[in-house]
Amino acid sequence: MRTLDLTPLYRSAVGFDRLASMLESASRAEQAGWPPYNIETTGENRYRVEIAVAGFSPDELNIEVRENLLTVTGRKAANDSGERQFLHRGLAERDFERRFQLADYVVVKEARLENGLLSIALERELPEALKPRRIDIVSDKKLIEGRKSKVA
């Protein structure tokens, strides 16, 4: 795997340290393949993360957002009763943690568990101050008319 040296970016750019840190952490991230997930866009500012969590109940799952980091954890309740004897055990019932870096102003709208899929709805909500707005142009017609009369 390639490594990325971002030292020149740190030396020549001011204020991009967060971006460089995200790139470094993404390149170092463990490529665990479990549980599988999808990220899709459902609209202009809407997204959905779907995670396959077959065998987990809602009380065994935890979703937390802290400082633009969405963390989904699954902790299987201990079942040491010995009541079940498996001939083949193909369903993974191990604990997991998935992390997703969220852009600024992206908030979690809803989380739903259906048919073994945990679906998390996200939406980008820009504050009014950051939304584009039209600025009306005010003109003083009397002043413009007065100038014309002076020139004529």
C-alpha positions as CSV (number, residue, x, y, z in Angstrom):
1,M,0.0,0.0,0.0
2,R,1.2,3.5,-0.8
3,T,2.0,6.0,1.9
4,L,1.3,9.6,1.5
5,D,3.7,12.3,2.7
6,L,1.7,15.5,3.5
7,T,4.7,17.4,5.0
8,P,4.8,19.9,2.1
9,L,1.1,20.7,2.7
10,Y,1.8,21.4,6.3
11,R,4.7,23.7,5.4
12,S,2.9,25.7,2.7
13,A,-0.7,25.9,3.7
14,V,-2.2,27.5,6.7
15,G,-5.5,26.2,8.1
16,F,-5.6,22.9,6.1
17,D,-4.2,20.8,8.9
18,R,-7.7,19.2,9.5
19,L,-7.9,18.1,5.9
20,A,-4.4,16.7,6.0
21,S,-5.1,14.9,9.2
22,M,-8.2,13.4,7.6
23,L,-6.2,12.2,4.6
24,E,-3.5,10.7,6.8
25,S,-6.1,8.9,9.0
26,A,-7.9,7.6,5.9
27,S,-4.7,6.2,4.5
28,R,-3.9,4.5,7.8
29,A,-7.4,3.2,8.5
30,E,-7.8,-0.4,9.0
31,Q,-9.5,-2.0,6.1
32,A,-11.9,-4.2,8.1
33,G,-14.6,-5.6,5.9
34,W,-17.1,-6.3,8.6
35,P,-19.9,-5.4,8.8
36,P,-20.4,-4.4,5.2
37,Y,-22.0,-1.0,4.5
38,N,-23.3,1.3,1.7
39,I,-23.3,5.1,1.5
40,E,-25.7,6.6,-0.9
41,T,-27.1,10.0,-1.8
42,T,-30.8,10.3,-1.6
43,G,-31.1,14.0,-2.6
44,E,-29.1,17.1,-3.1
45,N,-28.2,17.4,0.6
46,R,-29.4,14.0,1.9
47,Y,-27.5,10.8,2.4
48,R,-28.0,7.4,3.8
49,V,-25.6,4.9,5.4
50,E,-26.8,1.3,5.5
51,I,-24.9,-1.2,7.6
52,A,-25.6,-5.0,7.6
53,V,-26.2,-5.9,11.2
54,A,-28.0,-9.2,11.0
55,G,-28.5,-10.8,14.4
56,F,-28.2,-7.5,16.3
57,S,-31.2,-6.1,18.2
58,P,-31.7,-2.3,18.6
59,D,-30.5,-2.4,22.2
60,E,-27.2,-4.0,21.1
61,L,-26.5,-1.1,18.7
62,N,-25.3,2.4,19.6
63,I,-25.0,5.4,17.3
64,E,-23.1,8.4,18.4
65,V,-22.1,11.7,16.7
66,R,-19.2,13.7,18.2
67,E,-17.2,16.4,16.5
68,N,-18.3,15.4,12.9
69,L,-17.5,11.8,13.6
70,L,-20.4,9.3,13.3
71,T,-19.6,6.1,15.3
72,V,-21.8,3.0,15.1
73,T,-21.0,0.2,17.5
74,G,-22.5,-3.2,18.0
75,R,-22.0,-5.1,21.2
76,K,-23.4,-8.6,21.4
77,A,-25.0,-9.6,24.7
78,A,-23.1,-12.5,26.2
79,N,-24.9,-15.8,25.7
80,D,-23.0,-18.3,27.9
81,S,-26.0,-20.4,28.7
82,G,-24.8,-23.2,26.4
83,E,-28.4,-23.9,25.3
84,R,-27.4,-23.7,21.6
85,Q,-25.1,-26.2,20.0
86,F,-24.0,-25.3,16.5
87,L,-23.2,-27.7,13.7
88,H,-22.1,-24.8,11.6
89,R,-21.7,-21.2,12.7
90,G,-21.7,-18.8,9.7
91,L,-23.3,-15.7,11.2
92,A,-20.8,-13.4,12.7
93,E,-21.9,-12.3,16.1
94,R,-18.8,-10.4,17.0
95,D,-18.6,-6.8,18.3
96,F,-17.9,-4.1,15.8
97,E,-17.2,-0.4,15.5
98,R,-17.6,1.6,12.3
99,R,-16.6,5.3,12.0
100,F,-17.7,7.8,9.3
101,Q,-16.2,11.3,9.1
102,L,-19.1,13.8,8.4
103,A,-18.7,17.1,6.6
104,D,-19.6,20.3,8.4
105,Y,-23.3,20.8,9.0
106,V,-24.3,17.2,8.3
107,V,-26.7,16.0,11.0
108,V,-28.3,12.6,11.7
109,K,-32.0,12.8,11.0
110,E,-33.1,9.2,11.7
111,A,-31.9,5.7,12.4
112,R,-34.0,2.6,11.5
113,L,-33.3,-1.1,11.9
114,E,-35.2,-3.2,9.3
115,N,-34.6,-6.7,8.0
116,G,-31.1,-6.8,9.4
117,L,-30.1,-3.4,7.9
118,L,-29.3,-0.4,10.0
119,S,-30.2,2.7,8.0
120,I,-29.0,6.1,9.1
121,A,-30.5,9.1,7.3
122,L,-28.2,12.2,7.2
123,E,-28.8,15.7,5.9
124,R,-26.7,18.7,5.3
125,E,-28.3,21.7,7.0
126,L,-26.5,24.9,6.1
127,P,-27.1,27.8,8.5
128,E,-28.9,30.8,7.0
129,A,-25.7,32.9,7.1
130,L,-24.0,30.4,4.7
131,K,-26.9,30.0,2.3
132,P,-26.7,32.1,-0.9
133,R,-29.1,35.0,-0.9
134,R,-30.1,37.7,-3.3
135,I,-29.1,41.2,-2.5
136,D,-31.5,43.9,-3.7
137,I,-29.9,46.9,-5.4
138,V,-31.3,50.2,-4.3
139,S,-31.0,53.2,-6.6
140,D,-31.9,56.8,-6.0
141,K,-33.9,57.8,-9.1
142,K,-34.0,61.5,-8.1
143,L,-30.3,61.6,-7.9
144,I,-29.9,60.0,-11.3
145,E,-32.5,62.4,-12.8
146,G,-30.8,65.3,-11.2
147,R,-27.5,64.3,-12.8
148,K,-29.1,64.1,-16.2
149,S,-30.5,67.5,-16.0
150,K,-27.2,69.0,-15.1
151,V,-25.5,67.4,-18.1
152,A,-28.2,68.4,-20.5
